[in-house]
Amino acid sequence: MFSKGQIIFAILFFVAFVIAMYWAYGMDKKNNKAFFKGSYKVILFVILVFIVLFGVVKLKPILFP
């Protein structure tokens, strides 16, 4: 299916990618606190909207037969 060279390349690429992401996150860690200070409110709002929409879709047949 895959040659030995392709598997080695995939493993090395994955390792390099993980290291690069870890390094980039470490550099941005200081800025994230300043730029994303209230982002949890947005996440909670989106989750709430999904819950409400799910409730409306599931309860509509029960409430309005």
N, C-alpha and C positions, 0 to 999 in steps of 0.2 A: 504494500500500500504506500508507505513512505520509505524513502531511502534513508540509510544511516546518516548521511550528510544533512538531509532535511530535518531529521529529528534533532540532531545536534544543534543546527541553526535555530530551531524553534526554542529549544531549552536555553541557549545563550541569549537569544533575543528577549525571552521572558525574564530572565534574570537581570539583564541590562535595563529593561523597562521598569521593573520593580525598584531597582536601585535609583534610577532617574526620578521616578515618582516620589520616592522617599526623600531624596535630596531636594527636589522642588518644593515639596510640602514643608520641609524644614526651613527653607528660605522664606516661604510665605507665612509661616506661623505667626510672626509678629504682626503682619498686615491684616491677617484674617480677623483678629480681635477688633480692630478699628473699623474695617469695612463691613463686616457681617455681624454687627453688634445686636440687632434685633431680628435676625433671620428666623429664630425659632417661632416667632409670632406668625410669620408667613407660612411656615410648615404646618403649624397647628390649624391655621385658617383653611389651608388646602385640605387637610385631613377632615376637618369639620364639614366642609362642603361635600366631600365624597361620602361621608356618613349620611348627611341629609339627603343627597341624591339617591343613595342606595335605599334609604328608608322610604322615600317617596315612591320609588319604583316597586319595592316589595309590598308596601302597605296600600297602594292604590287599588288593587283588586279586592282587598279586604274592606276598605272604607267605602269604595264606590263600585258596588257589584253590577 
